[in-house]
Structure formats: C-alpha cells, structure tokens
C-alpha cells in the first residue's frame, strides 16, 4: 500500500510540474502578444522611415513590415504602405513584397538567400530582411527598386522596429 501511495504522490507532483510548465508557456505566449503590441505602436514610424528612404532614392513601391510570434507560423501582425504606386508596368509590386515576406516566414532567412528553388508563391527576390527578437521575428520587405535598394529600405524599417523592441524588453 505504501508503494501505491508513493506512486500516486509522484504522479500528482508530476502533474503539478506539467501544469506549471503550461503556465510558463502561457506567459511566454502573453509576452509574444506584448511584443505584437510594441510592434503595432512602432509600425507607423517604421513605415514612415521606409517611405522617406524610398522616396529619397527615387523609388516607388510597397513597404511591408511584420511581427511573427515564435513557433510554426500561424499568424502575424503586419502593416503595409504604398509609396507612390503598387503597379509598375506589368508588375504588381505589392504581390512581390508579400512574396518576399512569405518566403522569409518559411525560411527564417532574408528573402532570396534560402539557397533553394522558390516555392510557388515565392519569387526568390532579394529585398526582404528578417531579425530574431524575443518572442518571435521581425520581417520587413520593400519592392519597387533594385534588390540592393529594396534591401536597404527594408533594413531601415527593421532598425526602427528592432530598437523599439529592445527598448520594450528593457522596460519589461
């Protein structure tokens, strides 16, 4: 009987540990939501910086920024801004910008650098950048200029988002 009692106590302790880990996971999930809120607070500023840089370079196109929580991508928080127009000749640069972000969500690498044949819906174009932050990834892409110009604009957007995330992390 004593062994059975010890086994039951052991199982209860194990169940308590599992429940505690679930609480930690829920807290981590809430932190990701807080990061999403920080992203939303900074999104307009990041898009302003990207648009200003694109205009300064004489570019028209589309800027996209996103925060993707950790784990298998099931959703993200994103914002987009058209800079001058999203159709250029026979190209819909809005679709191209989102293709860059979609590729990065899958590979967790800057767009065009995955070293693989792009999947349908991806173009393999450079011009999107991704950075790891606590709770997830920040993604930014621009489409409308050369690959190098698009990437430079995307990185400026990430710089704004990254700085805001670091400041929010210090405040937490």
PyMOL commands that set and color helices and strands:
alter all, ss='L'
color gray80, all
select helices_A, chain A and resi 2-56+93-107+147-171
alter helices_A, ss='H'
color red, helices_A
select strands_A, chain A and resi 61-69+77-83+87-88+91-92+128-133+136-143
alter strands_A, ss='S'
color yellow, strands_A
deselect
rebuild
show_as cartoon
